[in-house]
């Protein structure tokens, strides 16, 4: 087999449809675009999601509407009643919360919420606290320390 003997498989190459070359060609006159209207014009591009004037699906379904803040901070949440597993006087940090299995990873900042009650006075160090959680910890003799969040880079 030589290079000059190579040819594509039969039916693999199809000749281009040449439109606007007279009525005898079968693709003359309106060039396969039908009569008049938006779709017959050059440069026509249908908007993404356009449904022929019908109310588009994205506008019909209410849960899809609105604004989503792509810069919002997602926290790993820990409730007060989950902190009861630490003995009194201990220092609770995000690293200890990961070790205890209360937080999956340190990729997100940790926020302490006030759900439940806390029994042991402990020193809690986290990135954010709800106001009620802060007061509940301090009322029983514990202390609260807010720390700045630096994202972990691998």
C-alpha positions in Angstrom: 0.0 0.0 0.0 1.3 3.4 -1.0 0.4 6.9 0.1 -1.1 7.8 -3.2 -3.4 4.7 -3.0 -4.9 5.7 0.3 -8.5 6.9 0.2 -11.2 7.4 2.8 -13.9 4.7 3.4 -16.8 5.0 1.0 -19.5 7.3 2.4 -17.0 8.9 4.9 -16.6 12.1 2.9 -19.7 14.1 2.0 -19.8 17.1 -0.3 -20.9 20.4 1.1 -24.4 21.7 0.4 -24.0 24.7 -1.9 -27.0 26.9 -1.4 -28.1 30.0 -3.3 -27.0 28.7 -6.7 -30.3 28.9 -8.6 -33.6 27.0 -8.5 -32.2 24.2 -10.7 -29.9 23.2 -7.9 -32.8 22.4 -5.6 -31.3 24.8 -3.0 -31.9 28.1 -4.7 -34.3 31.0 -4.0 -34.6 30.9 -0.2 -31.6 28.6 0.2 -33.3 26.1 2.5 -34.2 28.7 5.1 -37.9 29.0 4.4 -39.6 32.3 3.9 -38.8 35.6 5.7 -38.6 35.9 9.5 -35.9 36.0 12.1 -34.5 32.5 11.3 -34.0 33.3 7.6 -31.7 36.3 8.3 -27.9 36.0 8.4 -26.3 36.1 11.8 -29.4 34.7 13.5 -28.6 33.1 16.9 -31.3 31.8 19.3 -30.8 32.8 22.9 -29.8 29.9 25.2 -33.0 28.7 26.9 -35.3 30.4 24.4 -38.5 28.4 24.1 -40.3 30.2 21.2 -41.8 32.9 23.4 -43.2 30.4 25.9 -42.1 31.2 29.5 -38.8 29.5 29.8 -38.3 26.7 32.3 -35.8 28.7 34.3 -38.4 31.4 34.9 -41.3 29.0 35.4 -39.7 27.2 38.3 -39.5 29.4 41.4 -36.7 27.6 43.2 -34.3 28.3 40.3 -34.9 32.1 40.5 -33.0 34.6 42.6 -29.4 35.3 43.6 -26.7 33.0 44.8 -23.7 34.6 46.4 -20.7 32.7 45.0 -18.4 34.3 47.6 -20.3 33.3 50.7 -18.3 31.5 53.5 -19.5 28.0 54.3 -18.8 27.0 57.9 -18.3 23.6 59.5 -20.9 23.8 62.3 -20.5 22.4 65.8 -23.3 22.6 68.4 -22.7 23.2 72.1 -24.1 19.8 73.2 -21.4 18.1 71.1 -18.7 19.9 73.1 -19.7 18.0 76.3 -17.4 15.1 75.3 -14.3 17.3 76.2 -13.4 17.3 80.0 -13.6 20.5 81.9 -10.6 22.9 81.7 -9.5 21.5 78.3 -8.7 23.7 75.4 -10.8 22.9 72.3 -9.3 23.9 68.9 -10.4 23.1 65.3 -7.7 20.5 65.2 -9.1 18.7 68.3 -12.6 18.9 66.7 -11.3 17.1 63.6 -9.6 14.5 65.8 -12.9 13.9 67.7 -14.8 13.5 64.5 -17.0 16.6 65.0 -15.6 18.4 61.9 -14.6 16.6 58.7 -11.7 18.7 57.7 -10.0 22.1 58.2 -10.8 23.2 54.7 -13.7 25.2 56.1 -13.8 27.6 59.0 -15.4 26.3 62.2 -18.5 28.0 63.7 -19.9 27.1 67.2 -23.7 27.3 67.5 -25.8 27.4 70.6 -27.9 24.3 70.1 -28.1 22.3 73.4 -26.4 23.0 76.7 -22.8 22.8 77.7 -21.9 21.3 81.1 -18.1 21.6 81.4 -16.2 24.9 81.5 -13.8 24.7 78.6 -11.7 27.1 76.6 -13.1 27.1 73.0 -11.0 28.4 70.1 -12.9 28.7 66.8 -13.3 31.0 63.8 -16.8 32.2 64.6 -19.3 31.9 67.4 -23.0 32.7 67.6 -23.8 35.3 70.2 -25.9 32.9 72.3 -23.2 30.2 72.2 -20.6 32.7 73.4 -22.7 33.7 76.4 -23.6 30.1 77.2 -19.9 29.1 77.3 -18.9 32.2 79.4 -21.8 31.8 81.9 -20.6 28.4 83.1 -17.0 29.6 83.5 -15.5 28.8 80.1 -13.7 31.1 77.7 -14.1 31.9 74.0 -11.4 32.9 71.6 -12.1 33.9 67.9 -9.4 33.2 65.5 -8.8 34.4 61.9 -9.3 31.9 59.1 -6.5 31.1 56.7 -7.5 28.6 54.0 -5.3 25.5 54.0 -3.4 25.1 50.7 -2.1 21.7 49.7 
